[in-house]
Amino acid sequence: MDRKTIEEVIALDEKGEAAALSIITGTAGSTPRKAGTKMLVTREGIKYGTVGGGCGEAEVKRAALDVLDNKAPARLKVDLTGRAAAEGMVCGGVMEVFIDYIEPGDRLSEDVFQSLWECFKKRERAYLITVISGGAKDGMLPGNKLLVAGGSQIAGAVTGEAEEIISYICGEINWLKPQVVSFRGLELFIEPVTQPPELLILGGGHISLPLAGMAHLLGYPFTVIDDRPAFACRDRYPDSGEMLCGSFGEMLRKIDIGPETQVVIITRGHKHDLFCLREVIRRPAGYIGMIGSRKKVREVMGQLEREGVEKALLEKVYSPIGLDIGAETPEEIALSIIAEIVSVHRGGRGKPLKEETAWRPTNEEESRCGK
């Protein structure tokens, strides 16, 4: 469950407006979107999100409007294989979709989404469990939800099955990706509360400005630290974000760095970069990148190695920072940095897709080309 979906659901509930939340629960073949993707539909049409566009999305939207009319959840299988070809689309495959009915004023539903919002604000690891099929055993009906954090239920339906479901979820599997599981005659869709990467930008110079703007565009929270008041002020960064002015050492001691934190070291000089890297390299950041030439990188890494920093930690630092896109301007460098952060966060390889799926001429085409 992502932050924007939760915000939209809460806003609709406050306006007293019903919604149908379409969730891709599983896929087979080449589908445009994957499990966990959501689309929020009201009577006026699509409010937020997409399940891939085209004929498949149109079918899901029609089914979502039926859910709003019937005031009950539904399941849908969308087979894109034949229709994709008919519409000139290459991707096909099959999507399994659960369409949840979100009724305004439903206290249990309100509790779940408000608690989800609190989890986001606290950056707390949590799991949302939604019943997508099953009987009425102990009141567990399609659409019933449990929100679990710290091994305990914090919101949702209170039933005889809840405690056993939570025990199973917390004890069996490390739920890193959205998926469907069967449990005692019920089908459950389990999804982690996905926190967006959080950028910690050390240095408020020319590159930090476009980098912060790109983080804002992607919905990534960011914090900029600089020891110069003119470079860490709200007037300089009009978008959402936090500005901290003070010595790097003092500010870093106040910052909680966890697996979602993406540290970008782009201070105004070699000395400050070395200091910042020394301060953060042993902390559990999801990404640590430092700007600099290859010569500078060798000098900094050599210095830290002489100080006793383990080789494994040094090898985890992304430096020189960013993907190689031939960047020259501050904006282009910022783009290369944010692209590398997304790649690391999403498990990408940072290579042109063409390298993996490159078109090659057939023998007939080669002969026509004179080869």
C-alpha positions as CSV (number, residue, x, y, z in Angstrom):
1,M,0.0,0.0,0.0
2,D,1.5,3.3,-1.0
3,R,1.1,6.7,0.6
4,K,-0.7,8.5,-2.2
5,T,-3.5,5.8,-2.3
6,I,-4.0,6.2,1.5
7,E,-4.2,10.0,1.2
8,E,-6.8,9.7,-1.6
9,V,-8.9,7.2,0.3
10,I,-8.9,9.3,3.5
11,A,-9.8,12.5,1.5
12,L,-12.8,10.7,-0.1
13,D,-14.0,9.4,3.2
14,E,-13.8,12.9,4.7
15,K,-16.0,14.1,1.8
16,G,-18.5,11.2,2.4
17,E,-17.7,9.7,-1.1
18,A,-17.6,6.0,-1.8
19,A,-14.8,4.5,-3.8
20,A,-13.8,1.3,-5.4
21,L,-10.1,0.3,-4.9
22,S,-8.9,-2.0,-7.7
23,I,-5.8,-4.0,-6.7
24,I,-3.8,-6.3,-9.0
25,T,-3.3,-9.4,-6.8
26,G,-1.5,-11.5,-9.3
27,T,-0.3,-11.7,-12.9
28,A,0.8,-14.2,-15.5
29,G,2.7,-13.4,-18.7
30,S,3.6,-9.9,-19.9
31,T,1.3,-7.5,-18.2
32,P,1.8,-3.7,-18.1
33,R,1.6,-3.6,-14.2
34,K,2.4,-6.0,-11.5
35,A,0.9,-7.3,-8.2
36,G,0.2,-4.5,-5.7
37,T,-0.7,-1.9,-8.3
38,K,-3.8,0.1,-7.4
39,M,-6.4,2.2,-9.1
40,L,-9.0,4.2,-7.2
41,V,-12.3,4.8,-8.9
42,T,-15.3,7.0,-7.9
43,R,-18.6,7.5,-9.6
44,E,-17.0,10.3,-11.6
45,G,-14.3,8.0,-12.9
46,I,-10.7,7.2,-12.2
47,K,-9.5,9.3,-9.2
48,Y,-6.0,8.0,-8.9
49,G,-3.6,5.4,-10.3
50,T,-3.6,3.1,-13.3
51,V,-3.6,-0.6,-13.9
52,G,-1.9,-0.3,-17.3
53,G,-4.3,1.7,-19.5
54,G,-6.0,0.4,-22.7
55,C,-8.7,-2.2,-22.9
56,G,-7.7,-3.9,-19.6
57,E,-8.0,-0.7,-17.6
58,A,-11.4,0.0,-19.2
59,E,-12.7,-3.4,-18.2
60,V,-11.4,-2.9,-14.6
61,K,-13.1,0.6,-14.5
62,R,-16.4,-0.9,-15.6
63,A,-16.2,-3.6,-12.9
64,A,-15.3,-0.9,-10.3
65,L,-18.4,1.1,-11.2
66,D,-20.5,-2.1,-10.7
67,V,-18.9,-2.5,-7.3
68,L,-19.9,1.0,-6.4
69,D,-23.5,0.2,-7.5
70,N,-23.6,-3.1,-5.7
71,K,-21.7,-1.9,-2.6
72,A,-19.8,-5.1,-2.4
73,P,-16.3,-6.3,-3.4
74,A,-15.7,-8.3,-6.5
75,R,-12.9,-10.3,-8.2
76,L,-12.0,-10.0,-11.9
77,K,-9.7,-11.9,-14.3
78,V,-8.5,-9.6,-17.1
79,D,-7.1,-11.6,-20.1
80,L,-5.1,-9.2,-22.3
81,T,-3.6,-11.7,-24.6
82,G,-6.1,-11.6,-27.5
83,R,-7.3,-8.0,-27.1
84,A,-3.8,-6.7,-26.8
85,A,-2.9,-8.0,-30.3
86,A,-6.2,-6.7,-31.7
87,E,-5.4,-3.2,-30.4
88,G,-1.8,-3.3,-31.7
89,M,-0.3,-3.8,-28.2
90,V,2.6,-6.1,-27.7
91,C,2.2,-6.8,-24.0
92,G,-0.5,-9.3,-23.0
93,G,-0.9,-11.7,-20.1
94,V,-3.5,-12.1,-17.5
95,M,-4.2,-9.9,-14.4
96,E,-6.1,-11.1,-11.3
97,V,-7.9,-8.1,-9.8
98,F,-9.7,-7.6,-6.5
99,I,-12.0,-4.6,-6.4
100,D,-12.6,-3.5,-2.8
101,Y,-15.7,-1.4,-1.9
102,I,-14.6,1.5,0.4
103,E,-17.7,2.8,2.1
104,P,-17.6,6.3,3.8
105,G,-18.3,6.2,7.5
106,D,-17.3,2.6,7.9
107,R,-15.4,2.8,11.2
108,L,-13.3,-0.3,10.8
109,S,-12.2,0.9,7.3
110,E,-11.5,4.4,8.6
111,D,-9.4,2.9,11.4
112,V,-7.3,0.9,9.0
113,F,-6.5,3.7,6.7
114,Q,-5.9,6.3,9.4
115,S,-3.6,3.7,11.1
116,L,-1.8,3.2,7.8
117,W,-1.3,6.9,7.6
118,E,0.3,6.9,11.0
119,C,2.6,4.0,10.0
120,F,3.8,6.2,7.1
121,K,4.4,9.2,9.2
122,K,6.4,7.1,11.7
123,R,8.1,5.1,8.9
124,E,7.0,2.0,10.7
125,R,7.1,-1.5,9.0
126,A,3.6,-2.9,8.7
127,Y,1.5,-5.3,6.7
128,L,-2.0,-4.9,5.3
129,I,-3.9,-8.2,5.1
130,T,-7.1,-8.2,2.9
131,V,-9.5,-11.1,2.6
132,I,-10.2,-11.5,-1.1
133,S,-12.3,-14.7,-1.0
134,G,-13.6,-17.1,1.5
135,G,-16.7,-17.9,3.5
136,A,-18.2,-16.1,6.5
137,K,-16.2,-18.2,9.0
138,D,-15.8,-16.1,12.1
139,G,-16.9,-13.1,10.1
140,M,-14.0,-13.0,7.7
141,L,-15.7,-11.7,4.5
142,P,-14.1,-10.4,1.3
143,G,-12.9,-6.9,2.0
144,N,-12.2,-7.4,5.7
145,K,-8.8,-6.1,6.6
146,L,-6.2,-6.5,9.3
147,L,-3.3,-4.1,9.8
148,V,-0.3,-5.7,11.5
149,A,2.8,-4.0,12.9
150,G,5.4,-5.3,15.3
151,G,3.7,-8.7,15.3
152,S,0.4,-7.4,16.6
153,Q,-2.9,-6.2,15.1
154,I,-3.2,-2.5,15.3
155,A,-6.4,-2.0,13.2
156,G,-9.1,-3.8,11.3
157,A,-11.6,-6.6,11.8
158,V,-11.7,-8.2,15.2
159,T,-12.6,-11.9,14.7
160,G,-11.7,-15.3,16.0
161,E,-9.5,-15.9,13.0
162,A,-7.5,-12.7,13.3
163,E,-5.0,-13.9,15.9
164,E,-4.2,-17.1,14.0
165,I,-3.8,-15.2,10.8
166,I,-1.4,-12.8,12.4
167,S,0.6,-15.6,14.0
168,Y,0.9,-17.3,10.6
169,I,1.9,-14.1,8.7
170,C,4.5,-13.1,11.3
171,G,6.0,-16.5,11.7
172,E,6.1,-18.1,8.3
173,I,7.4,-15.8,5.6
174,N,9.3,-12.6,5.1
175,W,6.7,-10.7,3.2
176,L,8.7,-8.4,1.0
177,K,6.4,-8.3,-2.0
178,P,2.6,-8.3,-2.4
179,Q,1.2,-11.8,-2.8
180,V,-1.8,-14.0,-2.3
181,V,-1.8,-16.9,0.3
182,S,-4.4,-19.4,1.3
183,F,-5.2,-19.9,4.9
184,R,-7.9,-22.2,6.2
185,G,-10.3,-21.7,3.4
186,L,-9.6,-18.0,3.0
187,E,-7.5,-16.3,0.3
188,L,-5.6,-13.4,1.7
189,F,-3.8,-10.6,-0.1
190,I,-0.8,-9.5,1.9
191,E,1.2,-6.4,1.1
192,P,3.9,-4.5,3.0
193,V,3.4,-0.9,3.7
194,T,6.0,0.4,1.3
195,Q,7.9,3.4,2.5
196,P,9.4,5.6,-0.3
197,P,13.2,6.2,-0.3
198,E,14.1,9.1,2.0
199,L,17.0,11.3,0.6
200,L,19.5,12.7,3.0
201,I,21.4,15.3,1.0
202,L,24.6,16.4,2.6
203,G,25.5,19.7,1.0
204,G,23.2,22.5,-0.3
205,G,25.1,23.5,-3.5
206,H,24.1,23.6,-7.1
207,I,23.4,19.9,-7.5
208,S,21.2,19.6,-4.4
209,L,18.6,22.0,-5.8
210,P,17.6,19.9,-8.9
211,L,18.1,16.7,-6.9
212,A,15.6,17.9,-4.2
213,G,13.2,18.9,-6.9
214,M,13.4,15.4,-8.5
215,A,13.0,13.8,-5.1
216,H,9.8,15.9,-4.6
217,L,8.5,14.9,-8.0
218,L,9.0,11.2,-7.2
219,G,7.3,11.6,-3.8
220,Y,10.5,11.0,-1.9
221,P,10.9,12.9,1.4
222,F,14.2,14.7,1.6
223,T,16.4,16.5,4.1
224,V,19.2,18.9,3.1
225,I,22.0,19.6,5.5
226,D,24.5,22.4,5.1
227,D,26.6,24.5,7.6
228,R,25.9,27.7,5.7
229,P,22.5,29.4,6.4
230,A,22.3,30.7,2.8
231,F,22.4,27.2,1.5
232,A,20.0,25.4,3.9
233,C,17.0,27.7,3.9
234,R,13.4,27.4,2.9
235,D,13.6,30.2,0.4
236,R,16.1,28.1,-1.6
237,Y,14.0,24.9,-1.5
238,P,10.3,25.9,-2.1
239,D,9.1,22.3,-2.3
240,S,8.4,20.0,0.6
241,G,11.5,18.9,2.5
242,E,13.4,19.6,5.7
243,M,16.3,22.0,5.9
244,L,18.9,21.6,8.7
245,C,21.6,24.2,9.2
246,G,24.6,23.4,11.4
247,S,27.8,21.5,11.4
248,F,27.6,18.2,9.5
249,G,28.7,16.3,12.6
250,E,26.1,17.8,14.9
251,M,23.3,17.4,12.4
252,L,24.2,13.8,11.5
253,R,24.1,12.8,15.2
254,K,20.5,14.0,15.2
255,I,19.4,12.0,12.1
256,D,18.0,8.5,12.2
257,I,19.5,6.6,9.2
258,G,17.8,3.4,8.3
259,P,17.4,1.0,5.4
260,E,15.1,3.5,3.5
261,T,17.6,6.3,3.9
262,Q,19.5,7.2,0.7
263,V,22.6,9.3,1.6
264,V,23.9,11.6,-1.0
265,I,27.2,13.3,-0.2
266,I,27.7,16.4,-2.3
267,T,29.3,18.9,0.0
268,R,31.5,21.8,-1.2
269,G,34.8,20.1,-0.7
270,H,37.0,17.1,-0.2
271,K,37.4,17.6,3.5
272,H,33.6,17.7,4.2
273,D,32.9,14.8,1.9
274,L,35.5,12.6,3.8
275,F,34.0,13.7,7.1
276,C,30.4,12.9,6.1
277,L,31.4,9.5,4.6
278,R,33.3,8.6,7.8
279,E,30.2,9.5,9.8
280,V,27.6,7.5,7.8
281,I,29.5,4.5,6.4
282,R,28.8,2.2,9.4
283,R,25.1,3.2,9.6
284,P,22.4,1.0,7.9
285,A,21.6,3.3,5.0
286,G,20.0,1.7,1.9
287,Y,22.3,3.7,-0.3
288,I,25.4,5.8,0.2
289,G,26.8,7.8,-2.7
290,M,29.6,10.4,-2.8
291,I,30.4,12.8,-5.6
292,G,34.0,13.1,-6.8
293,S,36.5,12.2,-9.5
294,R,38.1,8.8,-9.5
295,K,41.3,10.3,-8.1
296,K,39.3,11.9,-5.2
297,V,37.5,8.6,-4.6
298,R,40.8,6.7,-4.4
299,E,42.2,9.2,-1.9
300,V,39.1,9.2,0.3
301,M,38.7,5.4,0.3
302,G,42.4,4.9,0.9
303,Q,42.2,7.3,3.9
304,L,39.2,5.4,5.4
305,E,40.9,2.0,4.8
306,R,44.0,3.2,6.7
307,E,41.7,4.3,9.5
308,G,40.4,0.7,9.8
309,V,37.1,0.9,7.9
310,E,36.3,-2.6,6.6
311,K,36.7,-3.2,2.9
312,A,33.1,-4.6,2.6
313,L,31.8,-1.2,3.8
314,L,33.9,0.7,1.4
315,E,32.8,-1.4,-1.5
316,K,29.1,-0.6,-0.8
317,V,29.7,3.2,-1.4
318,Y,28.5,4.4,-4.8
319,S,31.3,6.7,-5.8
320,P,31.8,8.3,-8.3
321,I,28.1,8.8,-7.8
322,G,25.3,8.3,-10.3
323,L,24.8,6.4,-13.5
324,D,27.0,7.1,-16.5
325,I,24.7,9.2,-18.8
326,G,27.4,11.7,-19.8
327,A,26.0,14.3,-17.4
328,E,27.7,17.7,-17.3
329,T,25.3,20.3,-15.9
330,P,24.1,20.2,-12.3
331,E,20.6,19.2,-13.5
332,E,22.0,16.3,-15.5
333,I,24.2,15.2,-12.6
334,A,21.2,15.3,-10.3
335,L,19.3,13.1,-12.8
336,S,22.1,10.6,-12.9
337,I,22.1,10.4,-9.1
338,I,18.4,10.0,-8.7
339,A,18.4,7.4,-11.5
340,E,21.0,5.4,-9.6
341,I,19.0,5.7,-6.4
342,V,15.9,4.4,-8.1
343,S,17.8,1.5,-9.6
344,V,19.3,0.5,-6.3
345,H,15.9,0.8,-4.5
346,R,14.0,-1.1,-7.1
347,G,16.7,-3.7,-7.8
348,G,17.5,-2.5,-11.3
349,R,20.7,-3.0,-13.1
350,G,21.2,0.5,-14.4
351,K,21.8,-0.7,-18.0
352,P,20.0,0.1,-21.2
353,L,17.0,-2.1,-21.6
354,K,18.0,-2.6,-25.2
355,E,21.0,-4.7,-24.0
356,E,18.6,-7.3,-22.7
357,T,15.9,-7.2,-25.3
358,A,17.7,-5.9,-28.3
359,W,16.0,-6.6,-31.7
360,R,18.1,-8.7,-34.0
361,P,17.4,-9.1,-37.7
362,T,16.2,-12.5,-38.9
363,N,18.3,-14.3,-41.6
364,E,15.9,-13.1,-44.3
365,E,16.3,-9.5,-43.2
366,E,20.0,-9.8,-43.0
367,S,20.1,-11.1,-46.6
368,R,18.0,-8.1,-47.8
369,C,20.5,-5.8,-46.1
370,G,23.3,-7.4,-48.0
371,K,24.8,-9.3,-45.1
